[in-house]
Amino acid sequence: SLARETICGLYKTSPTLCQRGLRLITAYVHVLAAHLQGLSDSYLRGVLEQKIEPAEVDAIMASGHKPGAALCAMSHVIRKAQERGEIDNITHLYLAERLHNLTDTMGACERILRTPMPLSVTRHTSRFMMLWLSGLPFA
């Protein structure tokens, strides 16, 4: 819905900022996926260079937390549009709320990733899988 709202709010007044915002949204998806999967920086740089401007790629890659830097770049686009008078305050607040939701979701994904799986759960899962797979030929 952030992409939809970006198009609705910015396309008529500032097509270039709209396109930049949409490119950053696309880049954010790749940055977050690479962050959560632990992919290499060289792979991420290659993907980002196809999506966004070189200065933005350098800014994101230099950051200690790359998904946060991508979200920060998106918020700069929204703020710049508001300062130029291309979007009103309501649209700015709505887009900022969508970015806040992305930040919350990113934090939830990181918490899930960092939470260790208890040993008893993995043991019960492997035992259940062995029992289930052993019973398959008789079904």
Residue pairs with C-beta under 8 A, 6 or more apart in sequence:
1 98
2 25
2 95
2 98
2 99
2 102
3 22
3 25
5 91
5 94
5 95
5 98
6 18
6 21
6 22
6 25
6 95
7 18
7 22
9 81
9 87
9 91
9 94
9 95
10 17
10 18
10 21
10 81
10 86
10 87
11 18
13 81
13 86
13 87
14 81
14 84
14 86
17 77
17 80
17 81
17 86
20 52
20 53
20 77
21 74
21 77
21 78
23 51
23 52
24 52
24 56
24 70
24 73
24 74
24 77
25 74
26 51
27 48
27 51
27 52
27 56
27 60
27 70
28 67
28 70
28 71
28 74
28 102
30 44
30 47
30 48
30 51
31 44
31 48
31 60
31 66
31 67
31 69
31 70
32 67
32 70
32 106
32 109
33 39
34 43
34 44
34 47
34 66
35 65
35 66
35 67
36 109
36 110
36 113
41 61
44 61
44 66
45 57
45 61
48 56
48 57
48 60
48 61
49 57
52 60
56 73
59 69
59 73
60 66
60 69
60 70
60 73
62 69
63 69
67 106
68 103
68 106
71 99
71 102
71 103
71 106
74 99
75 96
75 99
78 87
78 92
78 95
78 96
78 99
79 92
81 87
81 92
82 88
82 89
82 92
87 95
